[in-house]
Amino acid sequence: MQAFLRWVTCAALVSAPTLPHAGEEPSAMHQALESAFVDWLGSNGTTGLIGASVRDTNGSWQTHRHITRADTGATVADLASVSKSITAVCMMDLVDDGLADWSNPLHNFVEPAPDVTLGELVTHTSGIGPDVTQIAMLGWLGQTAGDSGHFSRQVLDLVNARGELGGTRGQYNYNNENYAILGLAIETITGQPFFEACAERLELPASIQPGPESGVFQPWGGLASDVDGYLQFMQTHFGEGSRIASDPFALPHVALGGGAYYGMGMVFRPFRDSYNFWHFGALCFPNRLRTGSFAVIWEGKVGVLAMYDECIDEGAMGDLDATLSAAVFGDRP
């Protein structure tokens, strides 16, 4: 009954010598990505949708999308844990505006609360654990959560009831609870519900909304979008010249090993004179909801959001990453 996400630290490791210039036959690159994704869907017996954005030589983004859902044709799907990037960027915006600092203890915003900092929460180094959401989310799926719109307060109550952190502070341990609690801190700082505050501050595209069933997980994995909406968010905040892509090491981050790091709700890796950012998400509830997502942006110039209607294993995740990388760089890593 495990309910959520896995990601692959080896993802987006590419070795091709040159990224094609975005202005050179972008439609061909879009078609290559689409074809690669369709082949991957077929190999995994599922359907889905993909959007790809390519930054041209004038700095404009050209986006193409493709849907294989012949039964519904739905253009919106759950972002699952890819939602965490929105929570992280929202908190970053508050820090940049001087309304908080990454070193601030959580006690400054939420009581009672564990003795951790905002920076530790955003990098999963708080030491909070184990992740009770992995069990609780099945019971919460599809419920309503009143004015707050999400169950982050319930998550914090469960964390406080344990008393001890349960993990090692300063050590990376992926845990949905960290981002649920970040959502509460955002609400305290802004005086607004989490999604309302972040949608307003970040000027999120209207197509990004709480998921119809998963919305009670908003700060840690309950947002939904069409591919265009999230790609626009990713272009703005992880694209070439963005605050994050300019120097992710200037923001809270933690080493994962193998040259990869976690920061601002994304895994990232330095690549030549730039960075690759990516994240996988999954909502896996037997007989209720089975969906996955993969967001990646290579060197700030080519971004993809792939969403699929099945829960897949880590091998299939690695295959998806390698297949799409090959479509961009012209060779498998």
N, C-alpha and C positions, 0 to 999 in steps of 0.2 A: 504494500500500500504506500510505497514511497511516492511522494507527490511532486517533486520539483525538478531541480536543475542539475546539470553537470556541464562542465566546460573542459576544454582540452588545452593544456599549456603548450602543446606543440603546434597549435593552429597558427595559420598565417605565417609560417616560416617558409619563405620562398627563396629560391636561389637563382632565378633567371637573371641575366645580366642587365637588362634594361626594361623599365616600365614604358610601354608605348605612350607616345605623346597623346594627351586626351583629345586633341583636335584632329588627330589622324584616324579617319574611319571609325568614329565612335559607334555608329550603328553596327559595324562589324563586331566590335567588342560586346555590345549589348546582345547581339545574336549568339555569340559564342557562350556568354554566360547563361543565356536562356536555354540553349541547347544542352549545355553541361548539366544544368539543374533538372531539366526534363529527363535526361538519361538517368540521373541519380534517383529521381522520384520513381522511375520505372524499376530500377534495381531494388528499391526498398518497398515496392508495392503500395505506394501512397500517392496522394495528390497534394497540391499546394499552390503557392504563388511566389513570384520573385520580382523584385524591382532592382534595377541597377542604375546608378548615376555616374556619369563620367564628366570630369571637369575639363572644359575645353581651354584652348590657349588664351582666351579672353577672360577666363575666370568664371565663366558661366557653367552651370550644371545641366547636362542633358540626361533626362531620365526616361527609361523604358520599363514597362512592366508586362508580366505574362502570368496568366491564370490557367491552371489545369483542372479546376473544380467544375467538371461538366454537370454535376448534379445540382449545385447551388449557385455557382458563379460568384460566390462571396468574395468581396474585395478587401474585407477587414478580417483580421485574425489577432489572437492573443500574442502580445510581445513576450509574455512570460517573464523570465528573469532579465531579459533585455531592458525591461522597465527600470531596472536599477540605475541605468545610465542617466535617466531623467531625474531621479531622486538625487543622485550625486551632483549633477550639474546645477540643480535647483539650490542645493546647499552651498555649492561653490559661489553662486551668484550672491547669496546672502553674506558670505564671508567677504567677497570682493567689495560689497557695499558697506562693510564695516559693522554689520549687524551681529556678527559672530566671528569667532576665530577657531581654526581647526584644533587649537590646543585647549579650547574651553571644555571643562568637565560637563558631562551630561546633566549633573545636578543643577547647573545654571538655568536649565530650561525645563527639566522634568523631575518631579519628585513623587514618590521615592524612585530611585534609579540606581543602577550599578555604578561603581566608581570607574568610569571610562570617559574618553574624550570623543569629540566629534570626528577627529581625524582617525581614531582607532575604529570607530564604527564604519566609516566609509571605506576603509581598507580591510575590514574583517580581521583586525588584529586586537579586538577588544578583550578577548578571552572569554566572551559570553558563549555558553554552550551547555548542554547539547541543543540542537535545533528542534524545538518542539513543534514548529510549524509543519514539519514533514508529516506529522500525524494529524494535527489539528485542522489543517487546510481542507481535508476531505469533508469534515463536518461543517466547515464554514462555507464551502462552495455554494454559490447561488443564493446565499442569505443577503438580507439587507442590513446595513450598519448605522441607520439613523443619520444624524447630521454629519458625523465624521466621515461616513462613506467607506470606512475600512476598519479592520480589527486590530490595528496596531496597539491600542490600549490593552486589549486582551492579551496580546503577545507580551507586553511589558509586565502585566500582572503575573503571567506565568514565569517570566524571568525573575521577578522580585520574589516570588514564592519559593524559588530554589535556594535563595540566600547566597550561595557561593557562585562564582563565575562559571565554574565547571571546566574551564580551559586555561590556557597559558596566555596571560596578557602580553602583547607584543608579538605573538606568533600568529601567522596567517591561518585562519580556519573559516572557510566559507560558511556563512550562517545567515539565513533570511532574517533572523531576529535583529541583526544589526541595522538593516535598512528599514524594518518596521519601526524601530525606535527613532531612527533619523527622521522618519515622517512625522513623528510626534514633536520632535525638536523644531522642525520647519513650521509646524502649526503654532507652536508657542511664540516663535520669533516673529511670524507674520500676522498672527491673530486671525488667520483664515484657515479653512479646511485645506488639507494637503494638496489635493489636485487643483483646487481653485487658485491657491497661491502660486503653485509652480506653473500652471497654464498661463497665468497672467504675467508673471515675472519673465518667463522664457518665451512668451509669445508663441506657445505651441500651436502647430497647425490644428484646425478644428477636428480633423479626423483622428487625432489622438484623444482617447477617452477611456474612462474606466471600463473594463471588460464587462459584458452583460452577466456572466457567471462568476468571473474571477475578480471583479471590482473590489471586493472586500480585502484583497491583497495588494492594493494600489502601490504603496511605496516600495514593496519588495518584489512584485511580480504580477500586478493585476491590471495593467494597462493594455489596451488594444489599439490597433492602428491599421490604416491601409499602408501600402509600401511607400507611397509618395510622402505621407506625413512624417513617418519616422526617418526616411532618407533625408528630408529637409532638416530635421533636428540634428541628424548626424553630420550633415554637411556644415551646419552652422557651428557646432561645438567640437567636432573632431576632424573637420576638414582642414586643408592646407591654410595656414595663417591664423587658425583659430587659437583661442586662449589656451586650450588644452594641448593641441597638436604642436604648438610652438615650443613647449617644454613641459611635458608631463612630469618630469622629475622635480619641477618647482612646486608641485602639488602633492598632497599625501599619496604615497605609493608604498608597495611592499614587494620585495623580490619573491618570485615563485620558483626560481631555478630554471636552468636551461636558457637563460637570457630573457625570460618573460617576467612581467610585473603586473600587479593589479593596482588600479587607481581610477577614480572617478567612474566607478561602475562598469569598467571595461578592463579586459586583459590587454596589455600592450607589449610591443617589442620594438626596440630601435632597429631601423632597417636603412642602411646607407645613410643619407643625410636627413632621414625622416623617421616616421613610426608607422607601424601597423596596429590597429585597434580592432578587437573583436570580442564577441560574447555569444554563448549559446544559452538558450532557455528551453524549459519544458514544463508542461503541466500534465501530469500523468495520474489520472484518477480512473480506476477500473469502472467500466460501464457508465462513465460520466463525461469525462473530457480527456482527450489524448491529442496533444498538439505540441509542436516544437518550433523554435525560431533560431536563426543564426544571422547576426549582424556583423559586418566586417567593413573596414575602410582601409585600403592600401595606400600608404604614402600620402594620405590626404587628398587623393585624386580620383580614386575609383571606389565607390561604396556600393554595398549590396545588402539587401534585407531579403532573406529566404524564409518562408513560413510553410510548414508542412503539417499534414493532418495525421500524425502518428508519433509515438514515442520511439526513439531510436537509441541504439547502444553507442558506446564511445567509438567503436570501430566505424560505424556509419557516420558519426560526426567527423571523424578524421578524414573519411572519404569525401564528404561534402566540402570540407575546407580545401583539400588537395585538388578536387575537381574544379572548383571555382577559381582557385589560384592559377591552375593550369590555363583556364580560359583567358585570364588577364595577362599572364606572363608568357604564355606560349609554350610552356614546358612544365612537367610535373616536378615538384621539388625532390 
